[in-house]
Amino acid sequence: MGRCHVTSGVGAPSDPPLNNGDHYTDTSTGDIYLSNDTNWVLQGTGTDINVKISSDDTTTGFLFDKTIATEGTNTTNILELYEDTPAGDENLEYRIDQTKISITESQISDLSHTVNTDENIKVSSNDTTAKYLEDAVVATEGTNTTNILEITTLNDGADEDLQLQIDQTKISITESQISDLTHTTDTFAAVELDGVAQSTGAPTLDFDGTDFAISESPTDSFDITVKDSGIDHDATTNFVANEHIDWTAASAGTIDPTNYVDNNTQVIVEDEGTPLTTAVTKINFAGAGVTATEPATDEILVTIPGATGGHTIQEETVSFTQRTNLDFGPGFDIVDNAGNDATEVTLDLSEVLPDAAYGSLKFDGVGGAVSMDLDVDVWTKIAAFNSKVDSGAPIVVADSTTDKITVGVDGVGTYHMTYSITFTSNTSGEMESAIYKNGTRLEPSRTSINSSNGQKDHLAGTCMVAMSSTDYFELFVKSDAANQDPDIEYAALVAVKASGGAKGETGDPGSGSTIVIKDEGIAVAGAPHDTLDFAGLGVTVTDGTAGRALITIPGNTTHTGEVTGASALTVGKTAISNQTLVTAAVGDHILIGDASDTDSLKKVTVQTVVDLASSSIFGASEQEASSDGTSTTTSVTYVQKIRMTTPSLTSGDYRIGYSYEWNMDATNRSFSGRVQINDTTTISEITQQPSTTTAWHTESAIYYHTGSGVLDIDIDFLTSNATGTASIRRARLEIWRVS
């Protein structure tokens, strides 16, 4: 392709084209013409005409958008025209081959030019970084150079610097050259003492003695130090001897008493903050086992042996003052068991409940513990009881030979059962205990404990159960480990009848040779009598033959006063209101209508009424609920294990009993359990962290509640952390009225 010309003018081109591909633009209309070597060919009309580069151009466009200037190589001419992307979206490409452009030095020198005074330079052709001249020149001290001053490059082939090196070994200055220099001589320094001139021209300062240290710091400056070792302290001005006493010497000096505390005479002894003495010089510690030692200088250690702490006695959460003695009242038998290093306290039911139905079996272990041979997971009866107490046949009979308590014919009713076992395990494992009725386990009485080898442990349980004639109680234990075979040191099983009346009053003596006459149950003075004298309005006594006396008391007499009427008598209210008010005693009587005898009037003692009321209340409203299965939670808020809802209760005092077993699967997490009434009143709450993850721990207690109405009682539990699992099983609740 030859050269291409681009021309323009007003109107259509009038001159023929010079070369094939020349362009012409009509500036008045915007029409574009393209040369085909011989003629101009109109490519488009108007100012917004799009063009194609060639006949096989696939896309039209404005000429400016389709024209590209590039650098070409190996072209025929300096500037050539090409189709970019032939047969596609073509562009008109102008290529300039700079290799064909040559400019001679003379042509450049003929050009006007200026030098940029702010131009960066390079030190050599190998310098990688251009910089200002000031930054490119470095002055250094050289050695072994040819000349005094030499120029070299620093950091060859990198960021180079122009280095000016001066070799001072090649510089020599003669004495005459120095003498020709202008110079001055320092005058001598003035020396002063406390501001008074001592010398104005002393060439030398001479410090005598060993009390001075002189050093040069910096050059031409001197530090003069006066040494303390050379100062005579006692020779200083204003020296006061009492201010500088040598206390290592005996009787060196005296101190005024107001300047110190005399510890030989100022010791005050106090008891819990209360002074016991005035100032003393000696404290003497006395008493059994009291020792005083000196573990370190100026320190006295006084050791007083004794208990490390006390225990507080509580009754229904009310604490009593700590005492050194416990005093048990009537009904308790106390035995010193030296073999077990223990004091055993036993409740004697015959003293506490002289009129109640009860029975108890006990093994006290005074002669030594009894070992039981247990098979794994087999319930075995305790057959070691060696003493018994009961209310006597036919009500309740405790038999230590058969190791059971039997209910007699007159003992039918509800019983409160309790038991206690103290034992030592011969291997580690879980021990369980329960009361059996007629050979069947009473689950509410079941409890357990994880016991270690050689460890003394305790099991206890309670329950309420209805009993019929000839029913009987026994105490069983079970182990989940082989050869655990516990040594029973103490065991007790107690049954107390919770309902039923007391014994009736002893009747009057039978007839004899004399008769004791009573008036309203009270013997007439002068008894016994051998004569009866009947008196009263209309009363007659006649011989009734056969050794009988016929006493006739006329009826239909009209009565007045507190009792009125003739055939039908009416007792007026004044029969009560007119009487003197007194406090009822045990032996007093009350008139009743006997429902079992067509409401016949009869008398009963006040004690009988009290006993009847007590028997109908104690044990009433008895209810229990159990959930023996294992429940688990990872909740950190309380979840419910078991709930017991009572019917509407009569106002009174009620005993609430509860027990459960718990476990944690991590020793660094805590188990919490609580018992609540109506989801508001918390009667028990514990939080414990176990020492092992395999043990089950027992929690049980009782609570006395005063009130009435419906009660919702529940046991809840939680874990201290969601990563630990809390478990609970054998949860039991019970309630019954006590008064």
FIVOMI-201183 format. One line per 8 residues: number of its first residue (from 1); their letters; for each residue x, y, z of C-alpha. Coordinates in steps of 0.05 Angstrom, whole numbers, plus 5000, padded with zeros to 4 digits. Example, Ala and Ser with C-alpha at 12.3 -4.5 7.8 and 13.67 -1.06 7.14 Angstrom:
<atoms>
1) AS) 5246/4910/5156  5273/4979/5143
</atoms>
This chain:
<atoms>
1) MGRCHVTS) 5000/5000/5000  5025/5069/4982  5018/5134/5019  4948/5158/5039  4926/5230/5039  4870/5261/5081  4844/5327/5056  4782/5370/5065
9) GVGAPSDP) 4748/5430/5035  4682/5466/5023  4640/5428/4975  4654/5363/4937  4727/5348/4917  4745/5379/4850  4816/5351/4841  4827/5277/4825
17) PLNNGDHY) 4856/5234/4881  4930/5223/4886  4929/5153/4913  4882/5096/4925  4851/5103/4995  4856/5179/4999  4802/5213/5044  4765/5277/5031
25) TDTSTGDI) 4715/5312/5077  4665/5365/5054  4667/5412/5114  4603/5446/5094  4560/5383/5095  4603/5331/5131  4603/5286/5069  4661/5237/5066
33) YLSNDTNW) 4695/5213/5002  4743/5155/4992  4790/5148/4933  4790/5084/4889  4854/5108/4857  4820/5142/4799  4756/5173/4827  4726/5199/4892
41) VLQGTGTD) 4670/5154/4919  4620/5186/4966  4618/5144/5030  4562/5181/5066  4522/5243/5069  4509/5287/5129  4547/5305/5192  4526/5241/5229
49) INVKISSD) 4545/5191/5175  4578/5126/5199  4631/5095/5154  4663/5027/5140  4737/5018/5131  4728/4969/5072  4675/4929/5036  4684/4870/5084
57) DTTTGFLF) 4680/4914/5147  4624/4884/5190  4610/4946/5232  4600/5020/5213  4622/5076/5259  4645/5147/5263  4712/5158/5230  4744/5182/5294
65) DKTIATEG) 4723/5118/5330  4749/5074/5273  4818/5107/5265  4878/5081/5306  4951/5106/5308  5003/5053/5325  5077/5040/5320  5097/4994/5263
73) TNTTNILE) 5160/4957/5244  5189/4932/5179  5142/4976/5139  5159/5002/5070  5148/5075/5089  5152/5115/5153  5075/5120/5155  5029/5066/5126
81) LYEDTPAG) 4955/5052/5129  4926/4983/5149  4860/4948/5162  4857/4926/5234  4817/4861/5244  4803/4847/5169  4733/4820/5153  4711/4837/5223
89) DENLEYRI) 4697/4901/5262  4753/4937/5224  4791/4999/5243  4835/5044/5200  4905/5037/5230  4960/5088/5218  5028/5055/5230  5093/5096/5238
97) DQTKISIT) 5159/5058/5233  5206/5098/5279  5266/5058/5254  5260/5095/5188  5264/5163/5222  5335/5191/5228  5357/5258/5257  5430/5282/5250
105) ESQISDLS) 5469/5315/5306  5473/5378/5265  5398/5379/5259  5392/5375/5334  5445/5428/5347  5407/5475/5300  5346/5468/5345  5332/5518/5400
113) HTVNTDEN) 5337/5484/5467  5343/5499/5541  5373/5461/5600  5328/5443/5658  5365/5469/5720  5323/5424/5765  5343/5360/5729  5362/5296/5767
121) IKVSSNDT) 5425/5261/5745  5458/5193/5748  5529/5182/5772  5546/5133/5717  5513/5089/5664  5508/5034/5717  5471/5079/5767  5401/5052/5778
129) TAKYLEDA) 5372/5115/5809  5372/5188/5785  5378/5242/5839  5397/5314/5852  5471/5329/5850  5472/5346/5925  5444/5278/5941  5491/5243/5893
137) VVATEGTN) 5557/5269/5922  5588/5239/5986  5651/5264/6020  5693/5211/6057  5762/5200/6085  5804/5154/6040  5869/5117/6049  5922/5093/6001
145) TTNILEIT) 5896/5138/5947  5940/5163/5891  5924/5236/5904  5901/5275/5964  5832/5281/5932  5802/5226/5888  5732/5216/5858  5702/5145/5858
153) TLNDGADE) 5633/5114/5854  5599/5085/5916  5552/5024/5909  5573/5006/5837  5516/4980/5794  5463/4999/5846  5439/5065/5875  5507/5098/5864
161) DLQLQIDQ) 5537/5160/5896  5595/5203/5873  5647/5194/5928  5700/5248/5941  5756/5215/5982  5810/5256/6017  5872/5218/6042  5894/5258/6103
169) TKISITES) 5960/5218/6105  5982/5256/6044  5968/5324/6076  6029/5356/6110  6030/5423/6146  6097/5455/6165  6110/5491/6231  6121/5555/6192
177) QISDLTHT) 6053/5547/6161  6022/5541/6231  6062/5600/6258  6035/5642/6201  5964/5629/6226  5929/5679/6269  5918/5652/6340  5905/5674/6411
185) TDTFAAVE) 5928/5648/6479  5878/5634/6536  5887/5675/6598  5891/5641/6666  5826/5625/6701  5804/5664/6761  5797/5624/6825  5745/5644/6878
193) LDGVAQST) 5724/5618/6946  5653/5634/6968  5652/5690/6916  5717/5722/6939  5774/5721/6888  5833/5681/6910  5875/5687/6846  5866/5717/6777
201) GAPTLDFD) 5925/5688/6741  5941/5621/6771  5966/5575/6717  5956/5514/6762  5903/5493/6813  5931/5444/6864  5880/5404/6905  5915/5374/6965
209) GTDFAISE) 5893/5315/7008  5854/5251/6995  5786/5283/7000  5783/5304/6927  5771/5266/6862  5784/5303/6795  5760/5279/6727  5757/5310/6658
217) SPTDSFDI) 5687/5310/6629  5680/5334/6577  5746/5358/6546  5771/5423/6577  5721/5415/6634  5737/5385/6702  5692/5353/6755  5717/5362/6826
225) TVKDSGID) 5685/5314/6876  5693/5320/6951  5696/5250/6982  5653/5235/7045  5708/5191/7072  5751/5251/7082  5701/5291/7123  5709/5294/7199
233) HDATTNFV) 5636/5290/7220  5648/5310/7292  5688/5370/7269  5633/5400/7227  5600/5465/7245  5538/5462/7291  5553/5390/7311  5505/5365/7367
241) ANEHIDWT) 5528/5303/7403  5457/5277/7422  5438/5276/7349  5494/5227/7333  5493/5173/7386  5530/5107/7373  5477/5057/7396  5526/4999/7390
249) AASAGTID) 5559/5022/7454  5530/5007/7523  5494/5065/7557  5507/5108/7497  5451/5157/7512  5380/5166/7538  5312/5174/7503  5256/5216/7532
257) PTNYVDNN) 5197/5170/7551  5149/5213/7510  5185/5191/7447  5170/5116/7452  5122/5064/7480  5149/5024/7538  5128/4953/7517  5152/4926/7584
265) TQVIVEDE) 5095/4961/7619  5043/4975/7565  5014/4906/7547  4938/4904/7551  4904/4834/7551  4834/4832/7520  4780/4778/7511  4744/4788/7444
273) GTPLTTAV) 4758/4863/7448  4743/4872/7523  4804/4890/7566  4816/4839/7622  4873/4876/7656  4909/4941/7661  4980/4945/7636  5021/4882/7653
281) TKINFAGA) 5092/4860/7642  5079/4785/7636  5025/4738/7607  5023/4667/7636  4986/4615/7594  4959/4556/7635  4911/4498/7626  4912/4426/7602
289) GVTATEPA) 4949/4419/7537  4964/4493/7530  5034/4505/7501  5074/4568/7485  5132/4564/7436  5177/4614/7400  5176/4593/7326  5214/4656/7305
297) TDEILVTI) 5249/4715/7336  5201/4763/7371  5143/4715/7359  5106/4673/7411  5058/4617/7388  5005/4598/7439  4968/4532/7424  4903/4518/7461
305) PGATGGHT) 4876/4448/7444  4802/4438/7434  4747/4428/7384  4755/4463/7317  4681/4482/7313  4611/4470/7340  4545/4447/7315  4481/4487/7318
313) IQEETVSF) 4417/4451/7339  4355/4469/7299  4281/4455/7306  4243/4467/7241  4298/4514/7216  4299/4554/7283  4370/4553/7311  4387/4546/7385
321) TQRTNLDF) 4449/4572/7420  4509/4524/7415  4520/4485/7479  4571/4434/7502  4519/4384/7526  4456/4352/7496  4401/4335/7546  4351/4281/7523
329) GPGFDIVD) 4284/4281/7558  4239/4223/7579  4232/4165/7531  4305/4163/7509  4354/4107/7529  4427/4126/7524  4483/4073/7519  4558/4084/7514
337) NAGNDATE) 4582/4039/7457  4657/4038/7469  4669/3987/7415  4642/4034/7361  4668/4096/7397  4597/4123/7398  4540/4142/7443  4475/4108/7422
345) VTLDLSEV) 4409/4143/7434  4345/4100/7429  4273/4124/7434  4234/4080/7482  4164/4079/7453  4136/4048/7516  4152/4112/7553  4133/4161/7499
353) LPDAAYGS) 4069/4127/7474  4041/4089/7533  3972/4087/7504  3989/4081/7430  3998/4020/7385  4071/4011/7367  4127/3962/7357  4202/3967/7347
361) LKFDGVGG) 4261/3920/7334  4333/3940/7348  4403/3912/7339  4451/3953/7382  4516/3919/7363  4545/3924/7433  4573/3854/7428  4602/3868/7359
369) AVSMDLDV) 4576/3879/7288  4539/3825/7249  4564/3811/7178  4512/3797/7124  4527/3751/7065  4493/3785/7006  4485/3760/6935  4491/3813/6881
377) DVWTKIAA) 4425/3849/6869  4386/3803/6915  4343/3833/6970  4361/3800/7037  4325/3808/7103  4362/3835/7163  4360/3777/7214  4402/3806/7270
385) FNSKVDSG) 4353/3841/7317  4367/3826/7389  4316/3869/7427  4244/3891/7418  4192/3939/7447  4117/3937/7432  4050/3958/7458  4032/3885/7469
393) APIVVADS) 3986/3833/7439  3938/3834/7406  3953/3903/7378  4025/3904/7353  4077/3851/7368  4152/3859/7355  4188/3792/7351  4264/3794/7350
401) TTDKITVG) 4267/3719/7339  4230/3724/7273  4256/3794/7258  4188/3823/7242  4132/3866/7271  4061/3837/7266  3994/3874/7270  3943/3842/7317
409) VDGVGTYH) 3868/3839/7311  3858/3906/7345  3915/3940/7309  3881/3952/7242  3896/4023/7216  3948/4068/7184  4020/4061/7208  4080/4108/7205
417) MTYSITFT) 4141/4066/7189  4213/4088/7201  4280/4052/7200  4355/4066/7208  4417/4024/7191  4490/4038/7207  4540/3993/7171  4611/3986/7145
425) SNTSGEME) 4623/3960/7074  4676/3907/7057  4681/3932/6985  4656/3992/6946  4586/3991/6916  4515/4016/6922  4475/3993/6983  4399/3998/6983
433) SAIYKNGT) 4347/3988/7038  4271/3984/7043  4213/3962/7087  4175/3900/7065  4100/3889/7080  4079/3816/7078  4140/3800/7035  4128/3858/6985
441) RLEPSRTS) 4175/3918/6982  4145/3986/7000  4177/4030/6947  4165/4097/6984  4212/4071/7039  4268/4053/6990  4334/4090/6994  4407/4079/6975
449) INSSNGQK) 4479/4103/6984  4545/4092/6948  4592/4064/7001  4668/4055/6996  4709/3997/7024  4718/4005/7099  4673/4066/7102  4619/4073/7155
457) DHLAGTCM) 4553/4095/7125  4481/4105/7144  4414/4087/7111  4346/4112/7134  4275/4115/7107  4202/4127/7125  4133/4116/7096  4058/4113/7114
465) VAMSSTDY) 4022/4047/7101  3953/4018/7117  3955/3952/7154  3904/3897/7168  3902/3842/7220  3961/3793/7215  4000/3839/7167  4074/3844/7183
473) FELFVKSD) 4135/3887/7171  4208/3867/7156  4272/3905/7138  4313/3885/7076  4379/3907/7044  4411/3897/6975  4480/3909/6943  4501/3916/6870
481) AANQDPDI) 4573/3894/6885  4601/3825/6898  4630/3812/6968  4605/3879/6995  4575/3838/7054  4562/3897/7102  4578/3893/7177  4514/3916/7211
489) EYAALVAV) 4532/3958/7272  4463/3986/7288  4393/3974/7260  4323/3995/7281  4253/3984/7252  4195/4023/7283  4120/4020/7270  4071/4069/7302
497) KASGGAKG) 3997/4067/7291  3974/4135/7265  3899/4127/7276  3852/4094/7327  3826/4110/7396  3862/4102/7462  3845/4048/7514  3778/4057/7550
505) ETGDPGSG) 3771/4076/7623  3775/4021/7675  3705/4001/7698  3676/4002/7769  3687/3944/7817  3634/3890/7818  3582/3880/7874  3602/3851/7940
513) STIVIKDE) 3581/3849/8012  3581/3925/8012  3562/3975/7959  3598/4039/7943  3547/4092/7927  3566/4145/7876  3533/4210/7856  3548/4227/7783
521) GIAVAGAP) 3609/4182/7786  3635/4210/7852  3633/4165/7913  3588/4190/7968  3625/4207/8031  3627/4152/8083  3628/4095/8033  3619/4037/8034
529) HDTLDFAG) 3548/4036/8059  3502/3979/8078  3438/4020/8075  3405/4057/8017  3356/4111/8035  3313/4136/7978  3282/4205/7984  3246/4252/7939
537) LGVTVTDG) 3177/4275/7919  3134/4214/7907  3191/4165/7914  3170/4100/7948  3208/4038/7968  3172/3972/7978  3191/3899/7985  3194/3867/7918
545) TAGRALIT) 3201/3797/7947  3259/3748/7932  3308/3795/7966  3291/3853/7922  3273/3925/7941  3223/3959/7894  3238/4032/7886  3184/4072/7852
553) IPGNTTHT) 3198/4142/7824  3132/4172/7799  3131/4199/7728  3092/4254/7693  3112/4302/7747  3114/4372/7719  3184/4399/7727  3204/4471/7728
561) GEVTGASA) 3270/4507/7728  3328/4483/7685  3290/4419/7667  3217/4429/7649  3159/4386/7627  3120/4325/7651  3124/4264/7607  3173/4297/7558
569) LTVGKTAI) 3227/4335/7594  3265/4393/7565  3333/4415/7588  3336/4491/7584  3397/4530/7563  3403/4556/7633  3426/4486/7652  3492/4507/7621
577) SNQTLVTA) 3492/4583/7627  3477/4581/7701  3537/4537/7717  3605/4560/7741  3658/4563/7686  3718/4517/7702  3777/4487/7664  3764/4414/7644
585) AVGDHILI) 3809/4362/7675  3827/4292/7653  3777/4260/7700  3717/4305/7683  3656/4277/7647  3614/4301/7589  3542/4279/7573  3533/4251/7504
593) GDASDTDS) 3480/4216/7462  3507/4147/7444  3492/4137/7370  3505/4063/7377  3449/4058/7430  3392/4098/7400  3424/4163/7425  3417/4142/7498
601) LKKVTVQT) 3448/4192/7545  3515/4170/7571  3576/4201/7601  3647/4201/7575  3710/4230/7603  3742/4292/7574  3805/4251/7559  3764/4204/7516
609) VVDLASSS) 3739/4262/7474  3810/4289/7466  3837/4220/7446  3781/4211/7396  3795/4279/7365  3870/4264/7361  3859/4196/7330  3815/4225/7276
617) IFGASEQE) 3866/4279/7259  3934/4245/7264  3949/4212/7197  3888/4242/7162  3893/4266/7090  3951/4218/7078  3977/4221/7006  4040/4201/6970
625) ASSDGTST) 4071/4205/6900  4132/4171/6871  4174/4175/6807  4228/4121/6809  4253/4127/6737  4317/4167/6720  4307/4236/6691  4363/4280/6663
633) TTSVTYVQ) 4373/4352/6643  4426/4400/6617  4383/4460/6635  4412/4515/6679  4341/4533/6701  4298/4488/6744  4258/4433/6710  4205/4391/6746
641) KIRMTTPS) 4216/4318/6765  4151/4303/6803  4089/4341/6827  4036/4321/6877  3970/4358/6882  3928/4349/6945  3853/4355/6953  3827/4415/6992
649) LTSGDYRI) 3857/4406/7062  3824/4424/7128  3862/4477/7166  3915/4445/7209  3988/4424/7215  4014/4376/7161  4078/4336/7155  4110/4338/7086
657) GYSYEWNM) 4164/4286/7072  4209/4282/7010  4269/4244/6985  4307/4233/6919  4373/4209/6892  4417/4252/6846  4480/4245/6803  4525/4289/6760
665) DATNRSFS) 4566/4265/6700  4622/4316/6714  4660/4331/6778  4669/4404/6758  4595/4416/6752  4543/4424/6808  4474/4393/6819  4418/4436/6848
673) GRVQINDT) 4352/4409/6874  4293/4442/6909  4225/4426/6938  4169/4479/6932  4097/4489/6955  4052/4522/6903  4114/4541/6862  4128/4599/6911
681) TTISEITQ) 4149/4573/6979  4217/4537/6977  4221/4488/7035  4288/4458/7013  4343/4475/6964  4413/4445/6957  4473/4456/6911  4528/4404/6913
689) QPSTTTAW) 4589/4387/6869  4605/4312/6870  4673/4281/6878  4657/4224/6831  4611/4214/6771  4590/4143/6787  4558/4156/6856  4484/4168/6870
697) HTESAIYY) 4472/4214/6929  4409/4215/6973  4373/4277/6996  4314/4270/7044  4280/4310/7099  4212/4330/7128  4177/4397/7134  4117/4419/7176
705) HTGSGVLD) 4066/4463/7141  4008/4500/7174  3950/4518/7128  3891/4494/7087  3866/4486/7016  3897/4453/6955  3973/4446/6956  4018/4434/6896
713) IDIDFLTS) 4084/4403/6920  4140/4389/6870  4213/4370/6865  4255/4408/6813  4328/4402/6791  4381/4435/6746  4455/4434/6727  4504/4491/6740
721) NATGTASI) 4529/4488/6668  4497/4463/6603  4559/4420/6589  4543/4377/6651  4484/4329/6656  4444/4327/6721  4406/4262/6737  4351/4247/6788
729) RRARLEIW) 4314/4184/6807  4270/4153/6862  4236/4218/6877  4181/4212/6931  4132/4260/6963  4084/4247/7021  4037/4288/7065  3993/4273/7126
737) RVS) 3961/4312/7181  3991/4314/7250  3945/4362/7288
</atoms>
